[in-house]
Amino acid sequence: MVEPSVEELPRELARAARAVAARLAKTGIRAWIVGGAVRDLMLGRDVHDVDMVSAALPEQIEQAFERTISVGRSFGTVVLPMDGCEVQMAAFRAESGYSDRRRPDQVRLGVSLEEDAQRRDFTCNALYLDPLTDELRDPVDGRVDLSGRILRTVGDPASRFREDGLRLLRLARFEAGLELGPAEGLHAAARAERDAMIGVSAERVLAELGRVFTGQHSPRAMEILDECGLLERILPGDGLAGTDLERRHSAHGRLPDPPGVNLGLALWLEAQPDSPGQRGLATSLSHAAQLRTSRELTARLADLWRLRRTVSELATGESPRSQRILAMREPAWTEAHQLARAWHPELSTELEGLEAWRLALSPAQMKPAAWITSRDLADAGLVPGPEWGEILRTAERHQLDGVWDSRDQALAWVRARASE
């Protein structure tokens, strides 16, 4: 662990944080970088964004800066566009009462830094760094916990989880992704308070799962959720038990790390992964719908589930050359192949051979110039209509399979079809 310094931030973030702090300093207000950026600096990890806090209220921020974007005025938060960066600026605040298990019933702005630290989730996220002086403030001993590689809540863990169930998912993400060990009683408290997930919307669960699947050590994060009894609270379906659950954990460990949102969700939401054809697809899609996946993401998942079965079938039996190439040209091929390898380790040799065959193809072999086009169909006297599409698809398959040796033979086939 290292001492945090603004010098270690990416240049544009350091410049933006200093500019914000310098501007507020002219009004007598001290600003601090807080949370993940400070934590990651101490762990020697890359920092991608900066959040800041101060005693300034939103109206004071708006007076001090020419450009501001209001994103949560009732919580004292505004966004400051600074030289190509966006800095989220919040007022110190204290919170109380979480009747909806999401948002505090009462918020007090303009409190002290020490009071602000008390409302944060984990001690490693309650670290404050002055970007002008590099002074570190650590009101809840987050540095001690980071040094000991321990994840600990600020205050009583059961109360912290009860306030906002999403913190249960953040527990798994931080513990796994940051390679920290749980403080004594942390997992027990999470299991005891797992019903707090009832108040968390599907959209928030999906967003947090997305962060898990795009972060390092996601298999461990899912194991932690399982150990705390949370998987059945957040994932739709009734197959998350016993042998099936163990198999999903094993399959996840064979995905790339990180797997990304598509692969992670495809593995954990798929129903009946061993069923042939399209069986189970409707149930899988209903699982995605329960998590409120977007139309675009749902379509990507459907493509993955369909193509993954095709990949497995191509690896286990004889198939026309055209069938293999047409499947390999689909955008989802690489992820579908990775998903097939995760589900079917017994087919690893066959799947590796299939991928080696694909990689050996030249671009011209993968997608040769078509011997038959719509113009050829018109020249042969075929009337435009739905039949054209099927003729063109059949012509492409024949060309890929080597049914013809030349374009002349392909044109002769088209003339024969026209004469019929």
Secondary structure, 3 states (H helix, E strand, C coil): CCCCCHHHCCHHHHHHHHHHHHHHHCCCCCEEEECHHHHHHHHCCCCCCCEEEECCCHHHHHHHCCCCEEEEHHHCEEEEEECCEEEEEEECEEEECCCCCCCCCEEEECCCHHHHHHCCCEHHHCCEECCCCCCEECCCCHHHHHHCCEECECCCHHHHHHHCCHHHHHHHHHHHHCCCEECCCHHHHHHHCHHHHHHCCHHHHHHHHHHHHCCCCHHHHHHHHHHCCCHHHHCCCCCCCHHHHHHHHHHHHCCCCCCHHHHHHHHHHCCCCCCCCCCCHHHHHHHHHHCCCCHHHHHHHHHHHHHHHHHHHHHHCCCCHHHHHHHHCCCCHHHHHHHHHHHCHHHHHHHHHHHHHHHHCCHHHHCCCCCCCHHHHHHCCCCCCHHHHHHHHHHHHHHHHCCCCCHHHHHHHHHHHHHC
